[in-house]
């Protein structure tokens, strides 16, 4: 008598319009990391003397006015990136879902550039702090991009 083949659990399937839990977790990680980046940029815009930790350390100390505006622009960009990630993961902005299927690759590309820039920065402290954050943002966005 032949033994029955071992039962294998079918792969987890997302409900229509919903992503797998791991994609939602990755989107949450992306959001938390984006909040950290946004908080840092907001502090720079408000005058925190952390210029050594951003933009390759080109503006040590407090940012000049033009760079403070740039820090605020970076916050807006990260809000948009997070919105795309959330939409693609099925967490929010369901009307963006179709566009997010290709926009997420733009997010992955931006995060890839961010990793490279944070690895080659002349500022050792910036590299130490922000390269790992950039790598985690890339990993989270890539996980969401590869979800179904």
Secondary structure as UniProt FT lines:
FT   TURN            16..17
FT   HELIX           21..46
FT   HELIX           51..53
FT   HELIX           55..57
FT   TURN            58..59
FT   HELIX           65..88
FT   TURN            89..90
FT   HELIX           94..96
FT   HELIX           97..120
FT   HELIX           124..145
//
